[in-house]
């Protein structure tokens, strides 16, 4: 009897979760189009994703991207919702197709380009600035490029001026301060290549 009750309860939860996600995705897509975000087909949102777009900036997201902002729907743990922000006029934040994000923070001052089929683990930070804009000792923002099929593990930080080559994997809690070539496994603080992988 308890198995039947458990099965029924799980089915109800699944249906409720599916309907809620559908409603959130529909509302979120409508809102994004309203504020001028270029959004491809079949993008989905679990929980509310925060988008802030500076005037005359561009946020472009290609088709089939997924944004997970619900702390209960990621078993590794999300600390906050997905947050995507352009801060300056003429900033460009571009995300390729079939990419997935969980509790990511992306802060774009000039240019961040994320390729196709990129997997971004929970609580990742991607930024093209060091956030000390009024300090004369610090240089300005520099563009960030993340290639196709890259996987960023939990808690990775990608700093300004970095290019990560296609098919590379960045290990948990790594801080990427310099370019990472294609087809490698890299990790650490600062992030360094550990081994090459077959392409």
N, C-alpha and C positions, 0 to 999 in steps of 0.2 A: 504493500500500500504506500509506504513512504517513497519508494522508487517512482511510482506514478505521480505522486504529489510533487516530487522533486523535478521530474521531467516537465510537468505542466508549468511549474513555477519558472523553470529555465526558458521554456517556450514563450511565456508571457513577457519575461524580461527581455528576450531577444527581440520580440515584436515591438515592445516599448522603445528599446534602444534604437532600432531601425527607423521607426517613425520619427523619433526625436532628432536623429541625425539628418534625416531627409528634410525636416522642417528647418533645422539650423542651416543646412547647406543652401536651401532655397532662399532663405532670408539673407544669408551672408553674401551669396552671389548677386542678389539684387542690390544690396548695399554697396558692394564693391564696384559694380557698374555705375552706380550713382555718383561715387566719388572719383570716378575716372580710372579705376584699375582695369587694365586689359586682361580679361580672364578667359582662358580656353574652355572648351566643353568638358563636361564630366569631372570637374574638380569637386572634391568633397571636404567637408569640415566636420570634425567631431569636437563639439564644444565651440565656444566663441573665439575666433581668432582676431587679434587686434591689428588693424591696418591704420597707419597714419601716413598721409601722403602730402608732401609739401607742394605748394602751388608750382605749376610748370615742371614738375618732376614726372618720371615714368615708373610705374610698377606694372610689369608684364609677366603673366603666369600662363604657361602653355597648358594643353589639355591633360586630363587624368592625373592631376596633382592632388595629394592628400595632406591635410593639416590636422593633426591630432592635438587638441588642447584640453582634453578631459583627463584629469589625474587618475580616474578609475579605469580608463581604457588602455592604459599602458602599464604592463606588469613590472617594468623596471623603475617606474616612478617619474612623473613629470612634476617639476616644481612650480611651473607657471604656464599660462596659455602661450600659444605661438604669437609672437609680436614682430611685425614687419613694418619698418619705418623708413621713409625718405625724409631727410632733414633739410636739404637745400634745393633751391630752384635748379633745374637741369640735372639733378641726380637721376641715375638709371639703375633700377633693380629688376633684373631679368631672371626668370626661372624657367628651365626647359620642361619638357613633357615627362610624365610618368615619374615624378619625383615625390618623395614623402618626407614629412617633417613631424617631429613630436616635441612640443614645448620649446621650439627654436626661438632665438632672438636674432633678428637681422637688422643692423643699423647702417644705413647707406647715406653717405654724404656726397659721393661723386659717382661711383660705379661698382656694382657687384653683379657678376654674371655666374649663374649656377646652371650647369648643363642638364642633359636628359638622363633619366634613370638614376638620379642621385638619391641616396638614402641618408637621411640625417637623423641620428639618434636623439634621445631625450636630452634637453637642457644644453644644447649647443649654442654658442655665440659666434656669429659671423659679422665682422665689421671692417670697414675700410678707413677707420679713424682710430686714434688712440684716446679721443675724448678730452684732450687737454688743448682745446683750440685757441685759448687766449694766452697760452704759455709760450714765450718766444724761443724756449729751448727745444721745442718739439716741432718737427716738420708737419706739414699738412696731410690731409687724407690721400691715400693711394689706392687704386682699383684692386679688386679681388676677383680672381677667376677660378672657378671650380669646374673641372672637366666632366665629361660624360661618365656614368657608371662609377662615380666615386662614392665611397661609404665613409661617413664620419661617425665614429662611435660616441657613446654617451659622454657628455660633458666636454667635448672638444671645443677649443677656442681657436678661431681662424682670424689672424690679425691683418692689418692693412698691408697692401702691396704684395700679397701672397698669390701665387698660382699653384694649384694642385692639379697634376696631370691626370688624364683619364685612367679609369680602372684601378686607381689607388685606394688603399684602405688606411684610414687614420685611427689609431687605437684610442681607447678610453682615456679621457681627461688629458689628452695631449694639447699642447699650446703650439700652434703653427705660426712661426714668425718668419720663415724663409720658404722659398719655393720647394715643392715636392714634385719629383718627376713622375711620369706615367708608370703604371704597372708595378707599384711597389707597396710594401707594407711599411708604414712609418708610425712611430709613437714616441712619447716622452715630452719633457718640458726642459729645454726646447725640443720640438719634434724633429727626429732624425730618421733616416731610412734604416730599417732593420734588415729587410731582404727584398730582392726582386721577385716578382711573380710572373708566371707564364701568362702571356696575353691571350 
